[in-house]
């Protein structure tokens, strides 16, 4: 081996070893890159998976909301709507009542008209003998029953009706003192106890003019006129 070859050998050995020293650090770097890539891929995959799950959850919620919305709209029952519509159906019947209605009037039966009879006039007693007898009876009744002392100052004038049997049928006050002092005379008591018929009786009656004076004097005379 020549010296040139020996000299060239170290240079070759050195040059040959240099690339080996440069290639050894590349193995750890490639592993690190692979790990980073794997971690990145896993992180991206996890992110995508979580976002996909969120998207699915939102989609399911949207579907549930859409499914629940028709239930809320269909909640009102149709019965109230029909109840509101029914009055409008009965309105034509109400408007029909505005037409004039002729009420049915039951035939009225006229009440029987009572027969009006003319009042019968009581026949008067005009026979002079009878009038004298009845006047005496009337005088005895009044004079025998007049017991109170007169308090009036004017004559009391009465018309007295006497029946044929001598009973006093009635009397009429002809002046105001006679009306005011009637209680001092026996006429009310005599009429209520002795009269057997009313003034409207058909039994004949005789009329007399009776004067009660403040002095206590009694005068009776036949009635003249109607």
C-alpha positions in Angstrom: 0.0 0.0 0.0 1.4 3.3 -1.0 1.5 6.3 1.2 -1.1 8.0 -0.9 -3.5 5.2 -0.2 -2.8 5.4 3.5 -3.3 9.1 3.4 -6.5 8.7 1.6 -7.9 6.2 4.0 -8.4 8.4 7.0 -10.2 10.9 4.9 -12.5 8.2 3.7 -13.1 6.8 7.1 -13.8 10.2 8.5 -16.1 11.1 5.7 -17.8 7.8 6.0 -18.5 8.2 9.7 -19.8 11.7 9.5 -23.1 10.7 7.8 -23.7 8.1 10.4 -23.4 10.7 13.1 -25.9 13.0 11.3 -28.4 10.2 10.7 -28.8 9.0 14.4 -30.8 12.1 15.6 -33.5 11.7 12.9 -35.1 8.7 14.6 -36.3 10.5 17.8 -37.6 13.4 15.8 -39.7 11.2 13.6 -41.3 9.5 16.6 -42.1 12.9 18.2 -43.7 14.0 15.0 -45.7 10.9 14.8 -46.8 11.3 18.4 -47.8 14.9 17.7 -49.7 13.9 14.7 -51.4 11.1 16.6 -52.3 13.4 19.4 -53.6 15.9 16.9 -55.7 13.4 15.1 -57.1 12.1 18.4 -57.9 15.6 19.6 -59.5 16.5 16.3 -61.4 13.3 16.3 -62.6 13.9 19.9 -63.7 17.5 19.0 -65.5 16.3 15.9 -67.1 13.5 17.9 -68.3 15.9 20.6 -69.5 18.4 18.1 -71.4 15.6 16.3 -73.0 14.6 19.5 -74.0 18.2 20.2 -75.4 18.4 16.7 -77.4 15.2 17.2 -78.6 16.4 20.6 -79.8 19.8 19.1 -81.4 18.0 16.2 -83.3 15.6 18.6 -84.4 18.6 20.7 -85.6 20.4 17.6 -87.6 17.3 16.6 -89.1 17.0 20.1 -90.0 20.7 20.0 -91.6 20.2 16.6 -93.5 17.2 17.8 -94.7 19.0 20.9 -95.9 22.1 19.0 -98.9 20.5 17.2 -100.1 19.2 20.6 -100.2 22.7 21.9 -102.1 23.9 18.9 -104.6 21.1 19.0 -105.2 21.5 22.8 -108.4 23.7 22.4 -111.3 21.4 22.0 -113.9 22.0 19.3 -116.8 21.9 21.8 -116.4 25.6 22.8 -116.2 26.6 19.2 -119.5 24.8 18.5 -121.0 26.4 21.6 -120.1 29.8 20.2 -121.4 29.0 16.8 -124.7 27.6 18.0 -126.2 31.0 19.2 -125.7 32.3 15.6 -127.8 29.4 14.4 -130.6 30.4 16.8 -130.6 34.1 15.8 -133.0 33.7 12.9 -135.5 32.2 15.3 -135.2 35.2 17.6 -135.6 37.6 14.6 -138.7 35.7 13.7 -140.3 36.8 17.0 -140.2 40.4 15.9 -143.1 39.8 13.6 -146.5 40.9 15.1 -148.2 38.1 16.9 -151.9 38.3 17.4 -152.7 36.9 20.8 -155.5 34.4 21.1 -158.3 36.1 23.0 -160.8 33.8 24.6 -164.3 34.7 23.9 -165.7 36.7 26.8 -169.1 35.9 28.0 -170.9 39.0 29.0 -171.9 39.0 32.7 -175.6 38.9 33.3 -176.9 42.4 33.8 -178.9 42.6 37.0 -182.5 43.7 36.5 -183.1 47.1 38.0 -186.4 47.3 39.7 -187.9 50.6 40.5 -188.1 51.3 44.2 -191.5 50.8 45.5 -193.0 53.7 47.4 -194.4 53.0 50.8 -198.1 53.6 50.8 -199.1 56.4 53.1 -201.9 56.4 55.7 -204.2 59.4 55.2 -207.4 58.3 56.9 -208.2 61.0 59.5 -209.3 58.6 62.2 -206.3 56.4 61.8 -204.0 59.4 61.8 -205.5 60.6 65.1 -205.1 57.2 66.7 -201.5 56.9 65.5 -200.7 60.5 66.6 -201.9 59.7 70.1 -199.8 56.5 70.3 -196.7 58.4 69.1 -197.2 61.2 71.6 -197.5 58.7 74.5 -194.3 56.9 73.4 -192.2 60.1 73.1 -193.6 61.9 76.2 -193.3 58.8 78.3 -189.6 58.2 77.3 -188.4 61.9 77.4 -186.9 62.0 80.8 -183.8 64.4 80.3 -184.0 68.1 81.0 -183.6 70.0 77.7 -180.2 71.8 77.2 -181.0 73.1 73.7 -182.4 76.6 73.2 -184.1 76.1 69.8 -186.9 73.8 68.8 -186.0 70.3 67.6 -187.9 69.5 64.4 -188.3 65.9 63.2 -190.3 64.0 60.7 -191.3 60.6 62.2 -192.8 57.7 60.3 -195.2 55.4 62.1 -196.6 52.1 61.1 -200.2 51.0 61.3 -199.5 49.1 64.6 -198.0 52.3 66.1 -194.4 51.3 65.9 -191.9 54.0 65.0 -190.4 53.0 61.6 -187.9 55.9 61.3 -187.3 59.7 61.6 -185.4 62.5 59.9 -183.8 65.6 61.4 -185.2 68.7 59.7 -182.9 71.4 61.3 -179.4 71.5 62.7 -180.4 71.6 66.4 -182.4 68.5 65.9 -179.3 66.8 64.5 -177.0 68.1 67.2 -179.2 67.2 70.2 -180.6 63.9 68.9 -179.1 62.0 71.8 -181.3 64.0 74.2 -184.5 62.7 72.6 -185.9 59.2 72.9 -186.3 58.8 69.2 -183.2 56.6 68.6 -184.2 54.2 71.4 -187.8 54.0 70.4 -187.0 53.4 66.8 -184.6 50.5 67.5 -186.9 48.8 69.9 -190.4 49.2 68.5 -189.9 49.3 64.7 -190.6 45.9 63.1 -190.1 47.0 59.5 -187.6 49.2 57.7 -188.5 52.5 55.9 -188.4 50.7 52.6 -191.1 48.3 53.8 -194.3 48.1 51.8 -196.3 48.3 55.0 -198.3 51.6 55.0 -196.9 54.4 57.2 -198.2 57.6 58.6 -195.9 60.7 58.8 -195.9 63.2 61.6 -194.2 66.5 62.4 -192.7 66.3 65.9 -191.5 69.4 67.8 -189.4 69.2 71.0 -189.2 72.6 72.6 -186.6 73.9 75.1 -189.5 74.4 77.7 -190.1 70.6 77.6 -193.2 70.9 75.6 -194.0 68.2 73.0 -196.1 68.9 69.9 -197.1 66.3 67.3 -199.2 67.1 64.2 -199.9 65.2 60.9 -197.4 65.8 58.2 -198.7 68.0 55.4 -197.4 67.3 51.9 -195.1 64.5 50.5 
